[in-house]
Amino acid sequence: MERAYRTCLARGFKKENIYVLHYTYILDLDGDYINDVRDIATLPKLTEAIEDWAAHRNYPSTNLYIFLTGHGNVDSYTMVGSSNLTPVKLDSMLNKYCSINEAYKINIVYDACKSGSFIDELSKSGRVVMTSTNDSLLSWFKEDGSFSFGLLIWNKFALGYSFKETFNWIASLVKEVYGDDKQIPLFDDNGDGVGHREPLPNGGDGHFGEWIRWGPGISSRSPMEPPEIEEFTLEELGDSVFFQITTSMPVDSCWVLIVRQDTTYEFAEGELPMIDIPSVMLSSTTPLEYEGTIYKGDYRGECKFVGLTMAPPTGIHIVGDYSYAVSADTILTLGMIEDVIIPDKHTFSVKPNPFNSAVSITAPENATVEIFDIMGKSIAILEGGEQIWRPEASIGSGVYLVSATVGEQSITKRVVYLK
């Protein structure tokens, strides 16, 4: 859910245009310490979100994007409460939405067991429906959290790949990992009620989805010159730091990435910093100007802040190097990320992620492993090699940073603890 929410922001959605239903009332999905959940994921609340909130919020011809993830069965998606969602009910909600909004472009990603059973009912002209499996098979995920349909699709969506491109990529990966008959993702965009597997185009599907991307942002993969920082101003205001950045071209979104000083973060190909580690999104005052406030008390120890941007159509870049001493133990660095692929320095893994009672940490034998909470407070210090961390009873659920250090080189991974 966190990755999906951050991808929506990175693709140009404003927060007020994102409606999150979840099984818990409180969940910070973008690292700004503000609850991003609108309500509990019950059937009445989903009906209200589509038929009332979305229908009266979007402008005509605006696309509606729906992501459902969780537990499912044939013609049934599990929700909180006594009533589950059926394809007939969801189709009724979408028809009501279209009658009010006059929009017809609806894009649905459904990640659950037997999710393909929804396709025949939801299939209509102007709708793209992508499911993690067919109507009879389960939707699998690896216990260490490293692989699932609903997790990895955001790596492609965030970079501006089309629905067709994203589906072909993730469906091929599913086949490679689980074989040809354990999980079969399906895709429908021609309104005939029949979902097809990769490679698209297949059976008439894939032609419409070739032109649809997740969110208002366009593709970020064209080989063009990166944006530049035209102007940078910063002002300390007591316990906060206010800054403004002016870019040379409009961008989808601009972020502040919170990392520890002298730390190297490693990312797999296609992963994005603003999705995978703590960050705060800046506000756009004009198409070329971004501003934001960082509260120094939120971060302890030596930290650095890197302004991130996804600029249509140029991708993610670092431009310039702006450093500013915020206090005796904090350094402020502003720039724009140029490359999200950071080379591996050590063998370092944290599994499973998320974890429940214990997590396995593998680091070089000569490394020192330290675990921090999201505020930068040290929670535990371990030796290198293979170690098991079992959080004490007083430690609550949340996001924690696991750092492995050898000499002056440090690599940090983010792990989610679900108590």
Secondary structure, DSSP 8 states (H G I E B T S, - for coil): -HHHHHHHHHTT--GGG---EESSS---SSSSSS----EE-BHHHHHHIIIIIIHHHS-TT--EEEEEES-EETTEE--BSS--B-HHHHHHHHHHHHHHH----EEEEEESTTGGGGHHHH--TTEEEEESS-SSS---B-TTSS-BHHHHHHHHHHTT-BHHHHHHHHHHHHHHHH-SSS---EEE-SSSS--B-SSSSBTTBSSSGGG-BSSS---S-S------EEEEEEEEETTEEEEEEEESS--SEEEEEEEETT-EE---TT--HHHHS-EEE-EEEETTEEEEEEEGGG--SSEEEEEEEEETTTEE-----EEEEEETTEEEEE---S-S-----S--EEESSSBSS-EEEEEEEEEEEEEEETTS-EEEEEEEEEEEE---TT--SEEEEEEEEETTEEEEEEEEE--
